[in-house]
Amino acid sequence: MNYLKPKKNHKYLSQMKSVIFTTITAAMLIACETQQNPTVSSAQKNSLNPIKKTSKPSFEPMSLEKYKATYPDLAGLNHGIDKFFDRYINVFGVTIAAMPNTPIPEIIHSAKIYAQLLDDNEDFIPDDLKIYNYHQKDREGRNSLIVLVDTKALDNKWIAFKPGQRFWVPAQALRPGHAGVGHSRDGEMDIAVEELFHKYGKSLQHVYPKDFGLPDNDAGATWSSTLSDAMDQARGINRKIKPVNGKWIYPRNAWYTYDDTSCEWGCQIDEYLWHIWGTNIGYYESLTRAPDRPKYEGKPGGWCDNISGEWKICSKEKLKEVDFASFNLLNNKGYQLPTRIPFGEYGGNRVKYHGYEVDVALDEGIRKFSINRKSSLTLTLKRGNTYYFDQSLENNSGLSFRFSSTKNEDNLDKTEYRNGVLTKGKPGVRGSYIRITIDSNTPEKLYIYCPEEIGMRNDINLLIKD
């Protein structure tokens, strides 16, 4: 997709899919890997075969030692993964692994997005038995790994580590800045939603190839899936058409016109599935701007305007009118697909671990802390739960986010509340945070203050509930 995330080298993947990938490009682009001839018919709802026992995600970021002890049957964890990653979260059999400087709230945020993709109604039971089993039966761990990386150099290094390639190559990778904690709520496109949906989309392709499959065009496959037929109609061209003079040539009435020529037919299907799903659930229509753009640049329909050169449908109603084939696939064929926007808030206070992004906002010339882009809010914390407040953003430099049991507008005579509190790093440095675990002795109200700046206003209150 043509916005601020790095472009994908789809042509390289097409050429190299039969060998072990040794570059980060291949690791990031496994979404373009193709599917063999389908043998499974369209799915019906799995209500007749409910999932009876699953492990409710806690979203606890664990060390590898604790993670392996907690999930001893998971594959792919004994091949040097600890050389690159030091925090792990499990979501219904899927491992989310993060490098040492990754902000903890970004790890939790990514894990909660994927949890909601698997469990749309948040009842802690995955919606689709076949999708769930697809992850559980992956004995090598190849299709059950999501990673958050610190730098492009480390990205290249971990994927080139030969002892782990067999297990790690298909991992979905998120780079710094991809996991936007609280961004979707603020109208800003969250790249993590797209990248993690691509991971989910691969499971659809494998489990339901007749409708969602990705025919191996390069290997000479001639069959089509419902999805690929719909995409050909949306593009106005089929798999036989190639770029001309380095450009895709689309008919004027096409509504899906992705112009990246390195994204060949199979890759185009992956991007098309993302577009129709994001449109169908109302995500596109809700966004006001592209990633990393300031709020003042946002406007209603801003995201749709941003991608109009690639995708020309912005609402579910328009999708039904213009692209009924895809609308029918998503809504009328009995699949239990996610229907709600995954904001990364899965489970609310019913789960144990939570993460928030702290920034410093300017309000009428006075600096104030903000949490997930809000500088005035009351946040409810539950006893027994743990909360991370990330201070990685540069605006936090020199300004410590601290708790107090007393309210004092000018920060004078503040007494810091420290029970169950841990700090790491320096504000403004990637990976720094303050963490609090709420226990039976935590007062019913906590307040935020900054010890370095007397008079810094804060309109954030923390309510403690049982």
FENDA-V549935 format. One record per pair of residues at least 24 apart in sequence whose C-alpha atoms are under 10 Angstrom apart, sorted by the first residue. I is the first residue (numbers start at 1). J is the second residue. Records with the same first field share a line. If there is no record, write none. Layout:
I->J  J
This chain:
1->194  258  259  260  263  268  271  272  275  307  310  311
2->258  259  260  306  307  309  310
3->191  290  291  306  307
4->191  290  291  292  293
5->175  177  178  191  290  291  292
6->175
7->260  262  263
8->260  262  263  267
9->260  261  262  263
10->260  261  262  263  264  265  266  267  268
11->260  261  262  263  264  267
12->262  263
13->262  263  264  267
14->216  217  218  262  263  264  265  266  267
15->218
20->160  162  165  166  169
21->159  160  162  165  166  168  169  170
22->156  157  158  159  160  161  162  165  169
23->155  156  157  158  159  160  161  169
24->152  153  154  155  156  157  158  159  160  169  173
25->155  156  159
26->156  159  169  170  171
27->155  156  159  160  165  168  169  170  171  172  173
28->155  159  169  170  171  172  173  174  175  195
29->169  170  171  172  173  198  263  267
30->169  170  171  172  173  198  199  202  267
31->170  171  172  195  198  199  200  201  202  266  267  269  270  271
32->198  202  214  216  263  264  265  266  267  268  269  270  271
33->170  202  214  215  216  266  267  270
34->202  205  206  213  214  215  216  217  218  219  266  267
35->202  205  206  209  212  213  214  215  216  217  221  266
36->205  206  209  213  214  215  216  217  219  221  223
37->209  210  213  214  215  216  221  222  223  224  225
38->205  206  207  208  209  210  211  212  213  214  215  223  224  225
39->207  208  209  210
40->206  207  208  209  210  211  213
41->207  208  209  210  211
42->207  208  209  210  211  212  226  329  333  334  335
43->128  130  207  208  210  211  333  334  335  336
44->128  333  334  335  336
45->127  128  129  333  334  335  336  337
46->127  128  129  130  334  335  336
47->127  128  129  336
49->128  129  130
50->125  126  127  128  129
51->125  126  127  128  129  130  132  133
52->125  126  129
53->124  125  126
54->92  93  124  125  126  132
55->90  91  92  93  124  125
56->90  91  92  123  124  125  126  347  350  351
57->89  90  91  92  93  111  112  115  124  346  347  351  352  353
58->89  90  91  108  112  347  350  351  352  353  354  385
59->88  89  90  91  96  107  108  109  111  112  115  346  351  352  353  354  355
60->87  88  89  90  104  107  108  111  351  352  353  354  386
61->86  87  88  89  90  96  97  98  104  105  107  108  111  353
62->86  87  88  89  90  97
63->87  88  89  97
64->88  89  97
67->95
73->136  139
74->136  138  139  140  141  144
75->138  139  140  141  142  144  167
76->139  140  141  142  144  145  164  165  166  167  168
77->140  141  164  167  168
78->163  164  167
79->161  162  163  164  165  166  167  168
80->158  161  162  163  164
81->158  161  163  164  167  168
83->158  161
84->149  150  154  155  157  158  159  161
85->147  148  149  150  158
87->148
88->146  147
89->146
90->115  144  145
91->115  116  118  144
92->118  119  124  125  126  132  133  135  136  144
93->132  133  134  135  136  137  138  141  144  145
94->132  135  136  138  141  143  144  145  146
95->141  143  144  145  146  147  171
96->144  145  146  147  148  171  172  173
97->145  146  147  148  149  173
98->146  147  148  149  150  173  174
99->147  148  149  150  151  154  155
100->148  149  150  431
101->148  149  150  151  176  392  429  430  431  432
102->148  149  150  151  175  176  177  392  430  431  432
103->148  150  176  179  355  356  357  388  389  390  391  392  429  430  431  432  433
104->354  355  356  357  388  389  390  431  432  433  435
105->179  180  181  353  354  355  356  357  387  388  389  390  391  431  433
106->148  174  176  177  178  179  180  181  182  192  344  355  356  357  390  431
107->147  148  174  179  181  354  355
108->179  181  344  345  346  353  354  355  356  388
109->179  180  181  182  192  193  342  343  344  345  346  354  355  356
110->146  147  148  174  178  179  180  181  192  193  195  196  342  343  344  345
111->146  196  344  345  346
112->342  343  344  345  346  347  348  354
113->179  192  193  196  197  341  342  343  344  345  346
114->146  192  193  196  197  199  200  342  344  346
115->342  344  345  346  347
116->338  339  340  341  342  343  344  345  346  347
117->193  196  197  199  200  201  337  338  339  340  341  342  346
118->200  336  337  338
119->336  337  338  346
120->336  337  338  339  340  341  342  346
121->338  339  340  346  347
122->345  346  347  348  350
123->346  347
124->346  347  350  351
126->336
127->335  336  337  338
128->335  336  337
129->336
130->203  204  207  208
131->200  203  204  206  207  208  336
132->203
133->207
134->203  204  206  207
135->203
139->167
140->166  167  168
141->166  167  168  170  171
142->166  167  168  169  170  171
143->167  168  169  170  171  172  199  200  202  203
144->168  170  171  172  199  203
145->169  170  171  172  173  199
146->170  171  172  173  174  195  196  199
147->171  172  173  174  175
148->172  173  174  175  176  177  178  179
149->173  174  175  176  178
150->174  175  176  177  430  431
151->175  176
152->176
170->199
171->199
172->196  197  198  199  200
173->199
176->430
177->291  292
178->291  292
179->344
180->291  292  343  344  357  372
181->343  344  345  355  356  357  358  371  372  373  390
182->343  344  345  355  356  357  371  372  373  374
183->287  291  292  343  344  357  372  373
184->283  286  287  288  289  291  341  342  343  344  372
185->286  287  341  342  343  344  372  373
186->286  287  288  289  295  298  372  373  374
187->283  284  285  286  287  288  289  290  291  295  298  299  300  301  302  303
188->286  287  288  289  290  291  292  293  294  295  298  302  303
189->283  284  286  287  288  289  290  291  292  293  303
190->287  290  291  292  342  343
191->290  291
192->342  344
193->274  278  283  341  342  343  344
194->271  274  275  277  278
195->274
197->270  273  274  277  278  338  342
198->270  271  273  274
199->270
200->337
201->270  271  273  274  277
202->270
204->335  337
205->270
208->335
211->329  333
212->269  270  273  329
213->266  269  270
214->265  266  267  268  269  270
215->265  266  269
216->265  266
217->264  265  266
218->264  265  266
226->325  326  328  329
227->269  270  272  273  325  326  329  330
228->265  266  268  269  270  272  273  326
229->269  325  326
230->269  272  273  323  324  325  326  327  329
231->255  256  265  268  269  270  271  272  273  276  323  325  326
232->256  265  268  269  272
233->323  325  326
234->272  311  322  323  325  326
235->268  272  311
238->265
239->264  265  266  268
240->265
241->265
254->310  311  312
255->308  309  310  311  312  313  322  323
256->308  309  310  311  312  313
257->308  309  310  311  312
258->307  308  309  310  311
259->309  310
260->310
272->310  311  326
273->326  330
275->310  311  312  313  314
276->311  313  314  315  316  319  323  326  327  330
277->316  319  326  327  330  337  338  339
278->314  315  316  339  340  341
279->304  311  313  314  315  316  317  318  319  327
280->313  314  315  316  317  318  319  320  326  327  330  331  339  340
281->315  316  330  338  339  340  341  342
282->314  315  316  317  339  340  341
283->314  315  316  339  340  341  342  343
284->313  314  315  316  341
285->313  314  315  316
286->314  315  341
295->373
348->380  381  382
349->380  381  382  383  384  385  386  465
350->382  385
351->382  384  385  386
352->382  383  384  385  386  387  437
353->384  385  386  387  388  437
354->381  385  386  387  388  389  435
355->386  387  388  389  390  433  435
356->387  388  389  390  391  433
357->388  389  390  391  392  393  433
358->388  389  390  391  392  393  395  396  401  427  428  433  434
359->389  390  391  392  393  394  395  396  397  399  401  427  428
360->391  393  394  395  396  397  399  401
361->395  396
363->457
366->455  456  457  458
367->453  455  456  457  458
368->449  450  455  456  457  458  459  460
369->395  396  399  400  401  448  449  450  456  457  458  459  460
370->458  459  460
371->460
374->459  460
375->457  458  459  460
376->458  459  460  461
377->458  459  460  461  462
378->447  459  460  461  462  463
379->446  460  461  462  463  464
380->445  461  462  463  464  465
381->436  437  438  444  445  446  462  463  464  465  466
382->437  438  439  440  463  464  465  466
383->437  438  439  440  441  442  444  464  465  466
384->437  438  439  440  465  466
385->436  437  438  439
386->420  421  435  436  437  438  439
387->421  434  435  436  437  438
388->421  422  423  432  433  434  435  436  437
389->423  432  433  434  435  436
390->423  424  427  428  429  430  431  432  433  434  435
391->424  425  426  427  428  429  430  431  432  433  434
392->425  426  427  428  429  430  431  432  433
393->427  428  429  430  431  432
394->427  428  429  430
395->427  428  429
396->426  427  428  429  432
397->426  427  428  429
398->426  427  428  450  451  452  453
399->426  427  428  449  450  451  452  453  456
400->426  427  428  433  434  448  449  450  451  452  453
401->427  433  434  448  449  450  451  452
402->434  435  446  447  448  449  450  451
403->434  436  446  447  448  449  450  461  462
404->443  445  446  447  448  449  450
405->442  443  444  445  446  447  448  462
406->445  446  447  448  449
407->445  446  447  448  449  461
408->447  448  449  455  457  458
409->449  454  455  456  457  458  459
410->449  450  453  454  455  456  457  458
411->448  449  450  451  452  453  454  455  456  457  458
412->449  451  454  455
413->451
414->449  450  451
415->449  451
416->447  448  449  450  451
417->442  443  446  447  448
418->442
438->464  465  466
439->464  466
440->464  465  466
